[in-house]
């Protein structure tokens, strides 16, 4: 039996990562030596990228803090509203521009994020290693249903998406990262994440169906894949979907 014991308590959404018998309870953790506190947190199932604050015996510590016998550890997720600014946050500073790297099985979420104007990289054939590499290189927040991905050392910003339903997933991300103020609809191509821009009808005339030519006059085109969007079809559909997703508050 390992000689030392520390008591861990995880707060709020971090309980989602724990074994059911540990939910919202003090967890006894046995160890030997002096492990950095990041190790027991991850051993208990919580990816470091989800943790914003660790208190040991009521003092905030960094991930390199060495655990001692008898320590009382409180682990908190990213706070939305509670002001903890005087305490030391573990996460690197929030990324100034919100950009996402969306994991392979979340294609619908990527489209919804693009619909709201968020730069959301996605490729359905990427390996885990490539996802992490792109996220780090382009300073993107990883969104994934696979929490193991967030245990990788290089990951600094990630969010484990809980729901299976794309619209609920979008709400989770919007709420957790408090993104409502950053929504810029009709800026991104749903297909490829490129920026869309307004174009004159003549520029896209030859690519349009006769009925589209007859009824619509405002057109947009993706700067990357050249896909065409127009007022009344895609655009209205997107606006309506956005209104529904953001709810009556906006
Ligand atoms: Zn495009």
Boltz pocket constraint, residues with backbone or C-beta under 6 A from the ligand:
constraints:
  - pocket:
      binder: B
      contacts: [[A, 189], [A, 190], [A, 191], [A, 192], [A, 193], [A, 194], [A, 222], [A, 223], [A, 224], [A, 225], [A, 226], [A, 227]]
      max_distance: 6.0
